[in-house]
Amino acid sequence: MPSLKEGGNKRRIVILAEGCFTALEAKTAYGLIRYKPSEVVAVIDSTRAGKTSQEIIGVGGNIPVVKNVEGALPYNPDSLLIGIAPRGGKLPLEWRKEIISALENGLNILNGMHDKLSRDPELATLANFRNVAIIDLREAEGYNKVADYLPEKNKAKVVLTIGTDCRSGKMITAFELTEEAKKFGWSPYFVATGQSGIIISGEGVPIDAIKGDFMAGAMEDFLIQKSKSYDLLVVEGQGTILHPGYSGVSLALLHGSLPDAMILCHFPGKKNFNNYNLPLPPLSEFVKLHEEITRPLKPSKVIGVALYTGQMNEKEALREIERTEAEINLPATDPVRFGCSKFLESMEYLKRTNVLSQM
């Protein structure tokens, strides 16, 4: 996959989120606006046109929401980003006309779907004619190595965010932890494993697009390389190992990253797995299950619970955090609202006692 690291010029991105520009539905859009707002010049959603990003998702300030690509052109974008991460990673057919319009107007396309737009004959021909690029963030060509199980070669500590379900805050928790870890004396690196994380950080491992045999190997290689420059690698988790649809990706991340510690991410009040009439087990079961799965390869502990409390007021959020801590006897917090100091203090204890390297 090509690197998206910034060159001399800052990216000027318009995000396509037609009909679904909300914090939960347009996860890719929300992540980029939250962490790189200066790179976003506009958002396309005709159902919310005329409003600002701040009004709709609570971040982004005065980034305008416009009707279509034509409405975004006055803001001088250089790229169009597909701003959603839908089930199965399929591109909505009705969005095709906006992508064609973007290419006709000389915009690059940043695509996080499983559908490879760079291999679409019509779109590829148009991109070539206009001398612009179509970058598939989930490009998995070149990943062809089975994991060798080389924990001794990774010199950094590894923290993996795990979840009770999809959309439980794993990427945001990983990013917030990476940023706050700098204040605790770590040299941290955020390891992106999905399209949203990759567009924010500029590089990563598109884990769910890699063939099953090679998922863990891709993670192993990437972490070994990054451990040469950083002492803390915070890996963005995907799905959950109990999810009927996505468990394979979650397990490959566990085996490929061989974490020293894990942080469980959860959406309070959620009863069932996304898209399934299947009840979520108690948090304690998720903790026990992950620790049991990692034990034979590299014993790891869940050191805390990250809660997404955006649907609550502050008093309700603090009460939920207190209730969770009492329920499972682990530190809990909302990383966005209250920071990650509880997790980092646990990691400091583990580092001082050398438990992190012995577990």
Buried (B, 14 or more C-beta within 10 A) or exposed (E): BEEBEEEEEEBBBBBBBBBBBBBEBBBBBBBBBBBBBEBBBBBBBBEBBEBBBBEBBEBBEEBBBBBBBEBBBEBEBBBBBBBBBBEEBEBBEEBBEBBBBBBEBEBBBBBBBBBBBBEBEEBBEBBEEBEBBBBBBBBBEEBEEEBEBEEEEBEBBBBBBBBBBBBBBBBBBBBBBBBBBEEBEBEBBBBBBBBBBBBBBBBBBBBBBBEEEBBBBBBBBBBBEBBEEBBBBBBBBBBBBBBEBBEBBBBBBBBBBBBBBBBBBBBBEBEEBBEEEEEBEEBEEBBBBBBEBBEEEBEBBBBBBBBBBBEBEEEEBBEBBEEBBEEBEBBBBBBBBBBBBBBBBBBBEBBEEEEBEEB
